[in-house]
Amino acid sequence: MFRGTDVAESLSRMNAWAIEHTIALVALRIGLEHHEPRVIQDSLHRLERDSTLQLRAALLLSEYLRLNWIDSQDREVRTT
């Protein structure tokens, strides 16, 4: 999933695209939606160099946990 990411990010910087469109954040969102631990891990690793992006990632993670925690608890109750 991250092949060519460096090139895409450098093109984004050259074109002065907003930081919200950083590929690692999009990948993180996709990884969370599709329960892909490797994509989530790689995305978080790529965000280590920028504290602003880390904050945005933390917001994505907290929102994901908030929305999905109830579902995971419901599954626990149903299986026991």
C-alpha positions, 0 to 999 in steps of 0.5 A: 500500500505504501509503494510510491508514497514518498513520491506522492508526498513530495508531489503534494508538497511541491503543489502546496496541497493541504497537509490534511490530504497526507497519504498516511492519514488516508491510509490510517483511516482505510486501515481502521475501517477495514481492520488492517493492523499492518496498514495502521502500524505503517501509517502511524510509523509514517506520522512519527515525524510530524506532531500535527499529523500525530494529533490528527491521527490520535483524533482519528483513532479516538473517534474510531474507538468511540464508535466501535467500542460499543459494537465490540462490547455487543459482540462480547455479550452476544457470544457469552 
